[in-house]
Amino acid sequence: MSRLPDLVITNARTRGREIVDIAITDGVITAIGNRLDPGAQAFVDAKGGLVTPAFVNPHLHLCKVWTLPMMSEAALEAYQGGGMSEAAKAVDLAAVVKSNYDASWIVPNARRAVALAALHGNLHIRAFADVDTKARLEGVKALLAIREEFRGIVDIQVVAFPQDGLFREPGADGLMRKAMALGADVVGGIPWIEADEEDMRRHVAFCFDLAAEHGAEISMLLDDVGDANMRTLDMMARAVIARGVEGRALAHHCRAMALYPENYLRELMVLLGKARVSVVSNPHNGPLHARVKELLGADINVCLGQDDISDAYYPFGRNNMLEVAFLASHLLWMTKKSEFETLYDMITTRAATATSSAMASGSAARPIWSCSSRPTSPRPCASTPRPAS
């Protein structure tokens, strides 16, 4: 005899506008249909409202939220100005805030941002924490604490991120090892920030080696500068294939792609397809952005990220992924009905696909439905994308 579901959501509207009931058992959707299991332990009447996978933010510098008031706007100006030719200068200018890094103020800032995420249905975040001799491990420790505080409410993958480089920032490599040993989920990288191509390649190799040691995924900020000759996305994709870790590396920004010649872009997209590299675009906080439509047309998985909330690179942000999609619609000229659907996928299922391996294997794994307790009376629960097995 089959077990009755714990919860049935009735009168739920799918994106296809069909009205259905949804049965959930042990946090997993077990059936979708009409008039399901009247003997369920609890019911929620959706009253014709949309039932959707949770929003996913695959890129947020959570250790930096609301730090813009702590510095001048010089980094913001450098990052956005001159066709992004001075993006590296912006990184150096933004580093001034890290001399005051302390978990005592990072934690409440991050808590506020994650609470906003929950409010807006953003239940998965890949959160970057700077790791260098200035920030030390303060950001990592703060985000690990927030990850545990919001466990079961918002899934947080903590990324150990060498924002200022590994070789232009002596000592960052050792701190990265310590960050992963402390419990960070993902190895971050930013090879384009290094001084020359040799160090960029060494940066990529270090990150892949460290990820292999910990069985972790990789998230790299790549080619985030207005330079058509910057090719670290190419480096990362080739490293993925060489090491046999297809589908476990996520590429962020990739803004130089906007300047690539068409013939090279086509070659790059073939490479990305072989490596199964997903791309996160944040078009709202810089004048250049990845070639989103072309990537989608080549069957490359693309998703959207918030990137920043009131820090040196972007003065706005509320951890609201619908707001990000709204901005992207204008900036990417995705204004047709079919493109609206794609944008919605880019903040739900596509973003979940980009980060799902870590969710399935790491500390952030959660069931598709998350409730604080079994309801004795009807009340809503938060839906989340099911991690890939």
Secondary structure as UniProt FT lines:
FT   STRAND          7..13
FT   TURN            15..16
FT   STRAND          19..25
FT   TURN            26..27
FT   STRAND          28..33
FT   TURN            38..39
FT   STRAND          42..45
FT   TURN            47..48
FT   STRAND          55..60
FT   HELIX           62..64
FT   TURN            65..66
FT   HELIX           68..70
FT   HELIX           74..80
FT   HELIX           82..84
FT   TURN            85..86
FT   HELIX           87..94
FT   HELIX           95..100
FT   HELIX           103..119
FT   TURN            120..121
FT   STRAND          122..130
FT   TURN            133..135
FT   HELIX           138..149
FT   TURN            150..153
FT   STRAND          155..161
FT   TURN            163..164
FT   TURN            170..171
FT   HELIX           172..182
FT   STRAND          186..189
FT   HELIX           191..193
FT   HELIX           197..214
FT   STRAND          217..222
FT   TURN            228..229
FT   HELIX           232..243
FT   TURN            246..247
FT   STRAND          249..253
FT   HELIX           255..259
FT   HELIX           262..275
FT   STRAND          278..281
FT   HELIX           283..285
FT   HELIX           292..297
FT   TURN            298..299
FT   STRAND          302..304
FT   TURN            312..313
FT   HELIX           321..331
FT   TURN            332..333
FT   HELIX           337..346
FT   TURN            347..348
FT   HELIX           349..361
FT   TURN            363..364
FT   STRAND          369..370
FT   STRAND          382..383
//
